[in-house]
Amino acid sequence: YRFTIVIFYRGQWCGGCQIYLQQIVPIVQEIRNAGGEIFAVCAQDKKEVLDTHAEWDLNYELVPDPKNLLAKKYKMGVMNQ
């Protein structure tokens, strides 16, 4: 990829996150056409992330990070404490 967009979201229970992540769906192809890719990261486990992906009908990958390794690496707020 020429560039990567990583979004951290709270979880399947977060209605605001659902709205936000679904608003990105229409521009995913534009991101890919420009040489990029998008990923959304959550502290939930793989099963919950797969369920979320299917339920929210997203066209980009959700990444489980139950140990918050990515959140810590990128110093994401309270997840890092």
N, C-alpha and C positions, 0 to 999 in steps of 0.2 A: 504494500500500500504506500502511496505517497504521503498519506496522513491518516490518522486514526482519531476518532472521537469516542471518548469514554464518558459515560454518564453513570453516576452512582444514584440508585434509587432505594427507597426504604424497604419496600416489600409489597407483596400481593395485597396486603391489607390497606395500602395507602391509596385512597381514591384520587388524590392530587397527582400522585406518581402515574397512575393509570392514564389520566387525562393528558399529562405531559408527554408520556412515552407514545401514546397513540397520535399525538399531534405531529410527531416526527415521521411517521409512516409515509406520508405523501412526498417527503423530500429525500428519502433513502436512496432512490435511484439516481437522483441528481448528485448526491454525495459519491456514490459508486462511479458515476460517469466522470467525475472529477478526479478519480483515482483514490478515493478514500473508503473507509469502512467505519461502521458505528457499532458500538457494543454498550450494553447497559449492565451494570454490575450491582449485585445485591448480596446481602449477608445471609440470605436464606439458602437452604440446601438444594441439591440438584432437582429433586422431585418437585419442590415448590416452584422453582424457577421454570421447569418444563411446563407445569400446570399454568403458571402465569403467562408464559409465552403463547400457549394455545388459547387460553381464555381471553387474553387481550388482543389476539390476532395481530401480532407484530411481524414485520418482515425483516428483522435484524436479530442478531443473537443476544440472548440474555446470558450472563455469566454468573454462576454461583460462586460466592466467596465467603463461606460460612466462618472462616477463621479471620476474616477482614484483612488478609494479607495485602490485597491491592489498596484497600482503604488506608492502611498504615503506610504503605509505600508512598502514596500520594498525599499523605497528611490530611485526610478527610475528617475534619471536625471531631465530634465526640467518639466516633468509631475508633479513633487513634488512642484514646485514653485507656 
